[in-house]
Every structure is written in structure tokens, then in C-alpha cells.
Amino acid sequence: MPIKVKISFHNMEHSAPLEVHAKEKLTKIEEMFHDKEKIDPFYVELFLNSNKLHPHHSAELHLKTQAFDLNTHKEGTDMYVVVDMIIDKMVGLIKKEKKKLREKSRKAETEKKEFVASEDKYTLGD
């Protein structure tokens, strides 16, 4: 299932080259969901904000999946660099969340095995 991507430009005109750059970088995030874990991203929203008074830009990135809802924020003077940094930060957050999910499922399996083994021990002794 492809990711639904929404890119919004605030306090600035729409920039086709910037949008293309952002979509190319967002493929990093999309590739992270093509593995054995069945996590389908619902959507990604990228908000690009420009400051008209100062050469300072910011970006917010929101990722919504069935398993987690992640948000990141970055600021800087070059919008292209800000986009790169925010996507790299989101990739790190996704890796962290996926690791948590794997550890949680492994822990549940281990507890279940321990419970079944302890029941078998008591039923075999009777």
C-alpha cells in the first residue's frame, strides 16, 4: 500500500523543485515499511514554513500508522537541508519504534512460553 503524502507550504510560494526533493527523500521512509513487519503507514504530512523576516525556515513531519504516531520538527537556514534533516530524524524514530514493537512481541512470546511450561510442570506432576 503506497503512503499518502501531503506537502504543505506555509508563508511561501509552492516550489516544484522543493516538492520533488522532499518526495525523493520521503522514499527512505516508504522503503522502511517493505519488510516482514505488517505495519502499513496511513499517511505522511510535511509542513514547510518560511519566515519572511529572517532567513530561518522550519519543517514539521507527521507519520501516522496503525502502530504509532510520530512527529518531528527541525529548523534551519536552508529549506533543502531542513527537509533532509527532518527525514533523517524521522527514519531514526521509526527504527526506534519498530525495535520497541519487536521487543514487546518477543517479551510476550517469552512470557507465554514460561506460563505454558509452568502449567505443564504442575499437570505432569499430578
N, C-alpha and C positions, 0 to 999 in steps of 0.2 A: 504494500500500500504506500503510495508516494506521500510525502509530507506536504501538508498545505502550508504554503509560505505567504506571509503578508509583510510587506516592507512599507513603512510609513515615513514620510519626510515631513519634519516639523520645522517651521521658521526657515525653510529653504525651498528652492525650486526642485522639482523632480530631476534627478540626474540619471540618465540611462546607463552611462559607464559605471557609476557607483552601484546601481542596482545589479548590473551584470556581475560586477566584482563580488558583491555580497552573496548573490546566488551561487557563484562558483565556490565560495568559501563555505557556504551552508551545506554543500555536498559532503563535507567532512562529517557533519552531524548525521546526515542521512545514511552514510556508509556505516555508522556505528550501530545501526539498527538492523543490519542484514546478517545477523548471527543466529545461533541456536535459541537464544532467549526470545520469547514471544512477546516483545514489547513493541507495540505499534504507536508511533507518535501521532497525536491528533493534529497538532499544528505548531508552527513556529512563527512568532511575531518579532519583527525587528523594527524598533523605533529609532530613527536617526534625527537628532536635534542639533540645530546650528544656532550659535549665538551671534546675533548681528553686530553687537557692540565690541566683542572681543574675539580673537581667533581661537575660540575654545569650543570644541564640539563634544557631544556626548551621545551614547547609544545605549539602548536597553534591549535585551534579548529575553524572550519568554518562550519556554518549551513546555508543552502540555502533553503528557502521555497518560495511559491508563494506570501506570505505576507511580509516577511522580510528576511534580510541577516545579520547574526550575526557572529562576530569574537571575540575570546578571546585568551589571551596569559598568560601563567604562567611560572615561573622559580623556580627551587629548586635543592636540592642535591640528592633526591631520586626520580627516574622516576615514580615509582608507586604512590607516594604521589602527584607528579605533575599532573599525569593523574586524580587522584581523585579530586584535587582542581580545575582543569580546567573544568571538567564535572559539578561539583557543581556550578561553576561560570556561566556556560552556562545555567544550569537549572534556575538560578536566572534571567538571561537575558531573557529567554523565557517567564517566568512568567510575567516579566515587560512588554514585547512586547504584550503578549496576553491580559494583562489588558488594555493597551493603545487601542488595537483594539476593545475590548468590550466597553470601554468608548466612543470611537469615534462613534461606531454604535448606542449606546444609545443616544448620543447627536444628531445625525442625525435624529433619530426617533422622539425625542422631538421637534426639530425644525420643522419637517414636521407636527406634530400634532398641534403645535402652528399656523402654517401657514394656515392649513385647518380650524382650529377653527376661526381664524380671518376672513377668507373668508366667512364662514358660517354666522358669525355675520353681515357682510355687506350685504350679499344676503338676509338674513331673514328680515332685516330692510327695504328693498326696496319695 
